[in-house]
Amino acid sequence: MDRLVHLHTHSEHSFLDGLQTVNQLVDRVASLGQEAVAITDHGECSGHLRLQHAADKAGVKPLFGMEGYFTENRFEKSGRKGETYDHMTIVALNSKGLENLWSLSSIAYIEGSYYGNPRFDWELLDKYNEGLIVTGGCMGGCVGKHLKDDGNYEKAVERIARYQAIFGDRFHLELHTYLDPESNEWNLRVAEAAIDYSVPLIAVSDAHYAEPEQWFAHELMTAVQMGKNINDPSRFHYGPNQLCIFSEQET
C-alpha cells in the first residue's frame, strides 16, 4: 500500500492548466495503491461530484478542495490582472467543511470576481473556516509569495499569525517537489518559517497531469494559456516530469 496522499492536484476543471481528467487522476492514484486523493482546482468546486463518482468506482477516498484566490478585500476591484489575489489551498475535513468550502467558492464568484477570478478575503475566511484545512500555497501563494527572494518576510509573518488566529493548527505551509534551484531555496525558507512560527508542514507535488510522459502535452496547454509559441524562450516552463501524480517511492 502506497501511503502517499496527494492534496494539491488540478484536473480539467482548472481551465488550460490541469491536463488530467478526474477519471485519469483517480485511475492513476488507484493504480499506485494510494487510498485517497484530493482535487484542488483553481477557484472551482465544479469537479467534486465527478470526483465522488470516480472515487466510489475505484475504491478511493475522495477529498474535496480548491486552490482558491485570496485577497485582502474582495470588494476592491482595482489593479492589474494577476496582481489582485494570492493562491491558497483549501481542503474540507468533514461535511461542515465541505459546506463552508462551497460557500466560500460561491460568494467569491458573486462578490469577489475580478478579471474572472473568484476571490475571497479575511471576512469570509473568518466566517467559513470551520472544518477546513488551509495552506500558505505555492510560490504564488498567500504566504509563499512573500518568502521568495524578492518577497516581503514581514508580510509573510503577519499573514501566518492571522491565519493561525483563524484556523489554529489547521493552517499549514506547503513544501513543493519542483527540482530547480529557485524552488529548493524557497522550500528552505518555507521550512525555516514553519519552524520559527510552529506551523505544520505538508509536502505536495502540485500535480497537473497523471502520468510522467504527459508532461509535454501539459507544456503545450500552458503555452496556449499564455498565448505563446511552445519554442518561445521567454515562455515559463516546468520541464519533464515535474507535475505528475507521483508514487511514494518517486517522491
Salt bridges, closest charged atoms under 4 A:
GLU12 OE2 - ARG50 NH1 3.16
ASP17 OD2 - HIS42 NE2 2.77
ASP17 OD2 - HIS208 NE2 3.20
ASP17 OD1 - HIS218 NE2 3.67
GLU67 OE1 - HIS8 NE2 3.33
GLU67 OE1 - HIS10 NE2 2.90
GLU67 OE1 - HIS42 ND1 3.42
GLU67 OE2 - HIS87 ND1 3.17
GLU72 OE2 - LYS155 NZ 3.23
GLU72 OE2 - ARG159 NH2 2.81
GLU83 OE2 - ARG80 NH1 3.83
ASP86 OD1 - LYS145 NZ 3.02
ASP86 OD2 - ARG159 NH1 2.54
GLU99 OE2 - LYS96 NZ 3.41
GLU111 OE1 - ARG74 NE 2.74
ASP121 OD1 - ARG74 NH1 2.92
GLU123 OE1 - ARG74 NH1 2.97
ASP149 OD1 - ARG189 NH2 2.19
GLU158 OE2 - LYS155 NZ 3.57
GLU174 OE1 - HIS8 ND1 3.15
GLU174 OE1 - HIS176 NE2 2.69
ASP206 OD1 - HIS8 NE2 2.97
ASP206 OD1 - HIS10 NE2 3.37
ASP206 OD1 - HIS208 ND1 3.79
GLU211 OE1 - ARG28 NH1 3.24
GLU219 OE1 - ARG235 NH1 3.18
GLU248 OE2 - ARG3 NH2 2.70
GLU250 OE1 - ARG28 NH2 3.86
